[in-house]
Amino acid sequence: MTPEGSDQVAAAVRGVLGAVLGLSPERTAAFTDTTPLFGTLPELDSMAVAGVLTELEDRLGITIEDDEVDGEMLETFGALCAFAAKKALV
């Protein structure tokens, strides 16, 4: 995984979270690898997860299978970026 590719994936994840959850660019820019998401970020509820994942698929040209979705991948911003990068930067 290249650092450039990882940065592009992180930017895409920030964009998706902002667009789908209605978060400001300033708020998503402050996300670090350890920023908690699901269960802590009120906007990211179980209904919003599907929208986030669908938008990630569209923006990154990836396919996320139902059995790949779990609490760990949505636990932190870093975990979601790592998951997306693993799928996108093959």
N, C-alpha and C positions, 0 to 999 in steps of 0.2 A: 504494500500500500504506500503510495507516494504521499509526502506531506502536502503537495499541491492538491492532489485528489481528495485527501482528507479534509482540507480546508474548504474545498468546493462542496463536499457533502455536508459539512457542518453549516455552511452558508445556506444550503438548500433546506436543511432541517430547521434552521432558524426562520427561514422564509415561510415554510409550511406551518410551523407553530404560530407564527404571527398571523398568517392569513386565515387559517382554519379556526384558531382560538380567539382571534381579535385582539392579539397582544401588540403593543406598540413596538416599533423597531428598537427603541431605547431599552425596553424590558428584555427583549430577546437577545440584544447585544450583550447584556449583563450575564447571560447564562454561561456557566463554566461546566467542565466535565462533571462536577459533583452537584450541580443544581438538581434538586429533586423534582420529578415531574408527577407521574401518576400517583394519586393519593395525597399529594401536597399542593399541586397547582390546581386551584379550584376549577379553572376553565377546562382542564383535561379530565373529563369524566368518562364513564364507559361509553356514552353515546358519541363523544368527540373522538375517541380512539379510532373508530372506523374511518372518519373523515381525514384524520391525520395520516393514517396508513395509505388510504387511497390516493391522497395528494402526493405522498412520498413516492408511490409507484409511478404516478404520472410524471412528476418532475425529474425523477432519477432513471426512468425507464426500467424499473425492476418489477418483479412479481414477489409479493409477500404471501406465503401460504398460511392458512389458518393455524396449522400446527406449529408455526414459527413464532406466533404471537404469545408472549407470556409477560408476567410481571417484571422480570429482570430487564427485558429490553426497553421497558418504559419507566424503569425506576429513576434513572437520571438522564440528563441531557447527553452526557458522555456515552452512556450505554446505548441510547437511541442512535447517536451518531455512529458508534462502532458497528451496530447492527446494519445500519443503512450503508455504511462504507463497505462492509463485508459483501453485501449484495451488489453494490454498484461498481466496485473496483476489482472485479474478478479478472 
